[in-house]
Amino acid sequence: MYQMCVDKLGYLLHLYYGSTIENEDLDYLIRYIDRACSGQPYDALDDRTYSLDILPQEYSTFGSGDYRTSSILVENSDGSQTVDLRFKEFTIYEGKYKLQGLPSVYAKEEADTLEIILEDKHTNMEVVLLYGVFKNLDVITRAVRVKNNGAESVYLNRVLSTCLDFYENKYDFISFYGKHMLERQLERRHLTHGKTSVESVRGVSSHHQNPFVILCDRKADEDIGDCYGFSFVYSGNFLAETEVDQINQTRFVMGINPTGFRYCLKSQEEFIAPEVVMVFSQNGLGELSRIYHDVYRDHLCRGNYAKKQRPVLINNWEATYFDFDEQKILDIASMAADVGIEMLVMDDGWFGKRNNDLAGLGDWVVNHDKIPSGINGLCQKINDLGIKMGLWFEPEMVNEDSDLYRAHPDWCIKVPERSPVRARYQLVLDVSRKEVRDYIFDLITKVLDGTNIEYIKWDMNRNLTDLYSAGLSKESQGELFHRYVLGVYDLMERLIQRYPNILLENCSGGGGRFDPGMLYYSPQIWCSDNTDAIDRIKIQYGTSFGYPISSMGAHVSVTPNHGNGRCTDFKTRGIVAMAGTFGYELDITKLSDEEKDMIQSQIEEFKRNYDVIQYGDYYRLTDVMNNHDFAAWQFVDKQKTKSLCSYVSLTAKANAPTVRLRLKGLDASKKYRINKEDKIYSGDLLMKAGFVVPETFGDYKAINFEILEVQY
């Protein structure tokens, strides 16, 4: 339940967000007290108990007496920064609003929209608050439109997408920090007075923090406690910030990071702030995650592969890196086809003078020295083997040693007369400019048109620096971060519209742009460049709090692992990769016959459980950040007739304790059998008493338990 009100002075106040209660007026929850040093609006007259500095607001402003973190900061045409927003009108209509040029969740009869217009009568600026309210899910989306109805331009220095005030400070703040090859590591802390925030200023959502956070009761766990999730549907700079004020109230705001942001809004122009998806759960973190999984699978991911079964693929990157030719690719494809793999993806190195990472980016023309048959010819040969073909691109990047850069050095993001920062020997193309997008799109279509490429891996291997665009005026340079993201979205939208049957997977040095904005264009994202199964347990654990299993690109790779040298059983690597999209990233031509047989059995097991993994309810059975002995997770289909439980031993111990796993999500009244054994359990028994895990010997051993309803 979510409630707000318009007060006597026309301010829009927030009253309640939480468990459903009777439809009562909750404005009694606000207590008016004279707080010294907290000023009053002029029209409050002599009422010193009225102050925006302590009132719970639906959208906070700067300069009008509220000293807490603000949602909007405007440089008005006269140079002042005061914004005073009062209620003007509202409308309600069936269906979910859409945001032009931006990703957002979609719905028709499943949701309604509330639009509230706030107005600053002094400047004639309107702020439209958008709310998408789902009928059968505890989901509310929020976005903002700002329109300048004044006669002169103004500058938007801060336009956040959501503001939520709580009466108390009783919450923990959960965020997901990381780095390259170890993304989305859960971190939980008590909120204290002052500000707590996570952010990105890298031009992308980043490896280092994720645009998804949770506020929850301090005693909340997987199954109990009030939890509030905030997920930003955007792929650029973001800010998620809380502030605990002088009287222990908590404010949360989220949106585009104000750092480096300054948007010139001309007369009659409109700015759209991206969407935040808010989820409430009164039954702990597990329920919160399952709601996010449902809404993103059903109302964010688009295209044929949102619901269509995806192929089990093999990627050649960790098999060959840049050192491959057509015959090597065909050798991998041939052996992959023999064991049941359904697609080969040719990664970086097939184009231009791309024999290392020093050259070639931007020249999306096949390297005939490596691939003499060309992309179409190679694709036909791979298709003749009975499998599909996919291809790697990095459209947003360019090497200085490339034909593109030599022809158009001004197409990069870099400051004139300064030497730019390089990362992976590459620069960033200014895709905020339409002519740059058109050129890149034309090159890509020349590769794809007339071929049977059925998958694209879209990579992005560096962050933005040296912010300057030759396509923007001096006054508009502060718009580049945002316009860059809009340009990426435009390119991806054009790609999926032209090639609706292609499966698009996003990647950014692994999981550096793993966010809901990307899921709107690609139903899966490469979760991390770290393919070590044991590290992946924590990476996929953290990711699962806000993203569906079907979105997590996960592959079986070789051992010792190329990233950390760890040795892990082939079976364990397969079980961990099954908690994602599942595929392989290794040189299959170098595997033993036993390992190739295991690939066949793993693919059969994955396909047998595909629906329950990809579309079922997900349960975290252990806290892998604190339980260092073993990890366990579970999938349950929506009808509660089938379940898959995965167990991984993390440490070998002599004379080890017996492990008993309590399952979740089953039907207490139904009967189940585990791994076709004779013993039959009730769902009630498995959830309350659990079952005994067979003893394992050695580190990193794993077992899958297939649990099926017994029909009488």
N, C-alpha and C positions, 0 to 999 in steps of 0.2 A: 504494500500500500504506500502511496506517495501523495502527500497533501501540501498545498501552499495556499496563501491568501494574499489579497490586496488590502493593505491597512488604510487607516484614515487619511494618510498623507499621499496615498497612491504608490507606495513602495511595495514591491513583490517580495513577500517574506516566505521562507521555507518553514514548514511545520513538522513534517514527519516523513520518514522513509524506513520501512521495516515490515514486520509481520502484518498480515491482514487483520484488521480489526473492524468493528462496526463502523459504518459510515457516519461518524460524528465529527462535529466541528472541533478541531484540536488547537485553536488559537489560544486556548487557556494555558497551553504549555509555555507560552512566552511570558516572562515576568519582567515588568517594567520597574526599574530601580534607578535612582540617581547615582550614576557612576562618575565620580569627580574626574575631571580631565578628559571626559568623553563628551564632545560637543553635540549640539542639536541642530537639525535643519532649521532654517529661519522661520518656516511656517509652522514649526512646533511651538512657537511663541514662548510661553513661560514654562512649558512642560520639560523639566530637566530630567525626567525619567526616560525620555525618548532619545535614543542615540543609535545611529547606524554603526557605531563602533562596537556595539554588543548585540545588536539584533541579528537573527539568522536570516540571511538573504539568499534569494534564488540566483542572483547574478551580481557579484560584488563589483564595486567601482572604485576608482582612485580620485581623491581630491574633494570628496563630499562628506568627510567626517569618519569614514571607516579606515582605520589604520592597519587593518589586517591585510593579508595578501589579496590582491585584487584580480578580477577576471579580465578587466579591460583597462587599457591606458591609451589615451588619445591626445595627440598634439593638435589642438584646435587651430582654426585659421588665424586666430589672434595671438597664438603662441601659448595660450593657457592650456592646462591639462585636466581641468575639472570636468567630470562627467556625472550628471545627475539624471538617472533613469527612473521614470515613473510609468506606471501601467497605462496603456492606451486601449488595447482591445485584444480579444483572443478568438480563435476559430478552432473547431474540431472537425476532422473529416476522416472517412474510412480509408484504410490503407496506410502504408508507411511512406513518409516523405522521401524524396531523392535529393541528392546533392550533385549539382552539375560539375563534372570534371573530377569528382572525388569518389572513392569507394565508400560504400555504406551497406549495412545489412538491408535486405529487401523483404517485403511482405505485402500481401494484398488484404484478404479477409482476415489474416491472422493477427493484424495489428491495426491500431488507429493512430492518428497524428493529432497532437495539440500544438498549435502555434500561438505564442504570446508575444505581442508587440510592446516593447518598452520604448519610451521616447524621451530624449533630452530636448525640452521645448526651447531652450536657449540657442542651441546649435542646429536644431532640426535633424538630428541624427536619430535613426531608428535602430534598435537592436531586437532582432526576432529570435526568440528562444524556441527551438524545435524539440519536441518530445515524441519519440516513437514508442508506443505502449503495446506490448504483446499481450494477447488475451490468455494464452495457455502456458506461458513461460514467465518466470520472474525476471523479465528483461525490460529495461527502459533505456532507450537510446537518446542521446542529447547532441545537438549541434547548434550553431549560431550563425545567423546572417546579420551583417552590419551594413546599413545603407546610409549614405551621405545625402540627405535631402537639402543640405545647405548650398549656398551659392559658390563657395570656395572649397578648395581641396583641404583635406585634413590628413594627418599621418597616424596610422594605427601602429603603436609600439608594443601592444600586447592585446591579443584577442584569444582568450582561452575558451574551451568548448564546454566545460562543465564546472559548476561550483556547488558544493554540498556542505551545509553546516550541520553539525551535531551539537546537542546541548551539553555533552559530557566529554571528558577525556578518559575513556576506558578501553582504548583500542591499541592493538598491535599493528604495525605497518610491515607488510610482507612485500618484498621486491625481489627481483631476479637479476643479480649481477653476473658478470662473467668476463671473459676475454676470448681472443681467438683460440679455438679448440677446447674451450671449456665454458660454453655459454649457459645462461639461465640457471644459475646456482641459487637456490632459495636462501633468502636472508630475512630474518624476523627480528624486530626490535620494538620495545615499548616506545610510544610517543611521549615526548616530554615538552615542556614549555618552549616556545619558539618554533622554528621551521625545520621540517624534515623533508628532503626531496631527493628524487632521482631524475636524471635527465640525459639527453644526448645533444651535443652541439656538433656532431660529426657529419651532418648532412643526411645521415641515415639513422634508422632506429638504433643500430649498433650492436656489437657483441657485448658491450660493457654494461648496459642496462636495457631492460625491455620495457616497452610502453604498456605494461600491464602490472597493476599493483592491487593489493588487497588490504582493506581495513577489517579487522576482526576482533571479537572479544578476546581478552587476554588468555582465557582458558579454552578458546576454540581449538578443535582438532579436526580430524577427518569427518567426524560424525556428529559433533555437537557444537553449538555456538552460532551467534549471528555473524555473518560474513558479508562484506560488500566488495564486489569486484569492479575494477575500472580498467577498461581496455580501449586504447586509442587506435582508431582505424586510420592510421597514417604511417608513412614510411620515411619520414624525415626527422628533423629536430623535434624533441618533445620535452615537456616538463610535467612531472607529477609531484605535487607539493602539498604537504599538510602543515597547518599551524595551530598550535594550542595557545589560546589567548589568556588574558589576565584573569578571567573567571572560569578557566578550565573548559571552555568550549573548543571544539575541534572543527577546523575548516579544511576541506579538501578541494583542490583545483587541478585541472589537467587540460593540456592543449599544446599548441605549437610553442616551442621554447622562444621566449622573447629575446634571448641573446642573438644578435645578428639579424633581428627581424625589425623592419620598418617599412610599412606598406603605405604608399601614397594612394589615398582614396579620393578620387576626383568627384566633383558634384554629380549626383545621380548614379554614381557607381555603387556596386555592392561587393562585399567581401564575404566569403563563406568559410567558416572555421570547421575543420573536420569533425567527424563523429566520435563520441565516446559511448561505448556499450557498457551499461551498468547492470550488474547481476546481483540480486540479493538471495542469500540462503540463510534459513534459520536452523539448518541441520548440518552445519560444518562445511569444511573446505571441499570435501568430496562432492557433495551436492552442487556446490558452486561450480566446480570444474565440469561436472556432467551437463549443467545448463549451458555453459559456454560451448562445450562440444556440440550439443544439439543445435544451438542457434547458429554456430559458424558452419557446421556441415550443411544445414538445411536452408540457411538464409544469408550466407555470405559467399561461400564457394559457388561458382557458376560453371556453366558449360557441360559438355558431354561427360567429362570425367568427374564431375561432382558426385555422381551416383554410380557411374559405370565402373566395373572392375578394371583395375589398372594392371598393366603387364609387369611381370617380374623381369627386371632388367639387369644387365651387367654393364658397368662403366669401365673404360680402359685407363682412367687416370692413374690410379695407384698401380696398375699393371705395367704401364709403359712411360708415364709422364710424357715428355715431348718426343721420346725416341720410338717412333713407330712409322710404319708405312702401310700401304694397302694390304699387303699380304699378311702382315701381323694382325691387322684388324680382322681379316677374313678367317685367320686361324682361330682367333678368340671366338668369333661368331659361330664358326662351325662346331667347335667343341661345346659352346654354350647351348646351341640348338640340340645337341645330342643329349644333354642332361635336363632339358625342359625349360631352360631360360627362354623368355619370350621376346626380348628386345636387347639390342646392343646400342649403347650410346658412345659415340666418338667424341671425346672431350677435347680440351685445348690442344692446338697444334696442327690443325688440318688446313689452315688458310695462310695466305700471304707468305712472308719470310719468317714463319713462326717455328723456329727450331729451338727456341728458348724464350724466356720472358722479356728479352731486350727489344724485340721488334715485332711488327706485324699487326698489332691491335688496330682496328679500324679498317683494315683491308680485307673485307669479307668476300674474298675470291679464293677458290680452292687452290691449294699448292699441288700442282700436277706432278712435281717431283716425288711427292709422298703418295698422292692419290691419282695415279695416271688415268684411271677410269672416270675421274670426276665424281662429284657427289651423287649424281643420278645413277651413274654406272655402278658405283660401289653399293648404293642402296638396292639396286636391282639384284646384285649378287647376294647381298645379305637376305633380301626377301626370298630369293630362290632357295635359301637354306631353311626357310620356314619360320623366320623370325622378323621382327620389325627393326627399324633403325631410328635412332635419335641423334641429335647434334647439339654441340655446345656453342654458345655465343656470349660475348661480353659487349653488348651494343653501346654502353655508356662510356667506354674507355678508348684511349688511343695511345700508341707509342710514338715518341718523337721520330723513331726510325720506322716510318710508314709513309706510304704514298698519300694517305689522307692528311697527315700532319704537314707534310711538305707542301701540299696544295692549299691548306686552310689552317695555318697556325693560329689564326684569330678565333677559331671555333672552340678553343679550349677555355676552361675557366682558369684565368690567371690574370694577375694585375699587370698592366702595361709597365714596361721598364723595370720590372722585378723578375728575378729568377724564381720560378715556381718550385714548390715542394713536390718531389717525386715520391711515389709509393709503388712498389713492385715495378719500378721503371716505367710507370705510366702516368698519364695525365687524364683529367676528366673532361669529357666533351660537354659542351654547354647545350644540353638538350632542352633548356628553357626556350631555345630559339627554334622556330618552326623549320627553317631551312636546314638546320642540322638534323632534326628528327626526320625530315623528308629524305635526306641523303642516306642516312643509316637504314631507314625502312626500305628504301629502294634497293640497296645492296642486299639486304636480307631476303627480300622477296625474289630477287634474281637467283638466289641459291635455292629457295624453297619451291618456287613455282615449277611445276612439271616434274617434281620428285615426289617420292612417297615417304618423306620424313614424317614421323608420327609423334615426335617428342622433341621438345627444345629445353635445354638447360640454360637459363638466363643467369649469368654470373655478374658480379660487381665486386671487384677485389681491392678497392681502396675507398677512403673517406675523402670528403671535400675540404680543400684549403684554398687560400688565395682567391677569396670570393670577389669576382668581378666579371661582369658580362659586357661584351662589346655591343650586345643587343639591347641594353637598358640605359636609360639616361642616368645622370648623376643622382637625381632625386629618387630614382627607383632601384638603386643597387641593393638596398635592404630587402628587396623582394626576391632576390635570387635564390636563396635557400628553398623558399616555398615554390617558386616557379620551376625550379629544377625537378622537384617531386611531381608537380603537375605534368611536366614534360615526360617523365618516366611513365606515369599513368597513361598518358595519351598514346605513347608508343606501344605499351602493352595492350591497350584496348584495341588499337588498330590491328595488332598482330592476331589476337584471339578472334576478332571479327572476320578477318580474312581467312584464317585457318581454324575453323571451329572444331575440326577433328584432331588437332594436335594437342597433346598433353604438355602443358607448360609447367616446368618446375623452376622455382626461383632459388637463387643461391647468392650469397654475398660473403666470399671468403668463408664459406660454411654458413653459420647461423647469424651473420651480421645484419641481416635485414629480415628477421623472422618476426613478422608483425601482421595484424589483421588486414592492413592495406594491401599487402602482397597476396594474401589469400583470396582477395576479391578477383584477382587476375589469374592466379595459379592455385590449384587445390592442394598442392604440396610444395614444401620448401625444404631444401637440404639443411638438415638440422644442425650439423656441425661438420667441419673438416676432420674432426677427431672421430675415427672409426673404431677405436679401441672399445671393446664391448663393456668393460668395467667402467671406464669414464662415461660411456654413453648412458649407463644406467642413471647416473645423476643428471646428465644433460636432458635426457628424455623425461625423467621424473619432474624436473623443474618446468620443462615445456608443457607437460600435461596439465598443469594447473590452469592454464588459460587457452590451450589449443588442442584440437582433437587429434587423436592418434593418426587418423588418415592424412594429416597434414605433415607428418614428420618423416622426411627422407632419411632412411636408415639402411645401411648396407653391411654385408659380411665382407671383411677384408682379411688380409694375410696375417700370419703371426710368425715371428715377432712383429708387432704393429709398427708401422712406419712412423707414427707420431711419438710413441713413448717406449717402444721396445718390449712391451709386455707380451707374454705368451699366454694364450687363452684357448681352451678347447674349441674345436670347430662347432660342436653342438651348442656350446654356450653363445658363441658369436651369432649363430642362427636364431636362437631363442630371443636374444636381445634385439636383433634386427626385425624380428616379427612384431615387436611392439612399435611398429612404424610402417612405412610403405613397403619395406622388404625388397632387397636386391643384393647384388654382389659387386665388389670393386676390388678385383684381383686378376692375376694372370692365370686363367683357368688351364692354360696349356702346361703349366708347371705343377699342377696338383696331382696327387696320387689317385689311383683308381678308387681307393677307399673314400677319399674326400669328394670325388665326383659322385660316388654313390650317395654320399651324405647330402650333396646338393639336391639330388633327385628327391630324396625323402623329405628334406626340408621344404622344398617347393610343394610337394604333395600335402604336407602338414599345414603349411600356410594357406593353401587354397581350400583345404577342408575347413579351416576356421576363418576364412576371409571375412565373411559377413559379421561374425561376432567381434572380430578385431576392429574392423573398419567402421562399423555402424552400431556396435553394441555400447553398453554402459561400461565405463572404466572405473576401477577401484584401486586405489593405492593401499596395499596391505601393510606396508612398512614405511617408516620414515628413513629414507636412505641417507639423509644428511646426518642422522644421529645413530642409526643402527648400522654398525660396521661388520656385523656377523653375516647377515644375509639380506637379500632384497626379494620382494614378492609383489606381484600385481595381478589383477584379474579383469577379465572381460566377461560380461553377461549380456546375452541377447535380450531384446526388448520384451520377448514373450517369456523369458526366464526358463527356457527349455534347454539352453546350452550355455556352457561357460568354458573359458580357458584360463587356467591359473599358471603363472610362470614363477619359478623359484630359482634364485641364483645364490650359491654359497660364496661369500666374499673372503672368508678366512678359514683355513684348515686348522682343526683343533683335535689333538689326541683326546680320546675319551669324551667326545663332545656331547653337550646336552641334546636331548631329543627336541626336535622342532615340531610344534603343532601349529598349523595354520588355520585360523578362523576365516572362513570365506564371507563374502558380502553379496548382497543383491539378489540372492536366490529367492524362490518362493518357499516359504516355511512349510507349506502343506504338501509340496511335491516331493517325489522320491528321485534320487540321482545315483548314478554309477560313475566311478572315477576310473578313467583309462581302461574301460571294459572289464574291470575286475568283477568278481562275483558279489562282493559285499555291496549292499544297497544302503544309502544314507538318506535321511530326510533333510530337506533344506534347512529346517530348524536346527537339526543336529550339527550340520556343517557350519552354520553361522554362529552357533553358541559354543559348542565344544570343539569344533574343527576336526581336522584329520591329521594323522601323523605323516610327516615327510620322510621318505626313505633316507637312510644314512648315505651321505656322500663322502668321498675320500679324495682329498686334494683341494687346492684353491680353485675358485672360479668354476665349480661344477654347476650345471643347470639342469632342471627338469621341467617339462611342460605336463600339466595335468588337464586332460580333456574330460569335462564333466557334462554328462548327458542325462536328460530326464528319462526315467524309466516309465514306459507306458504299460498299463495293465489292461 
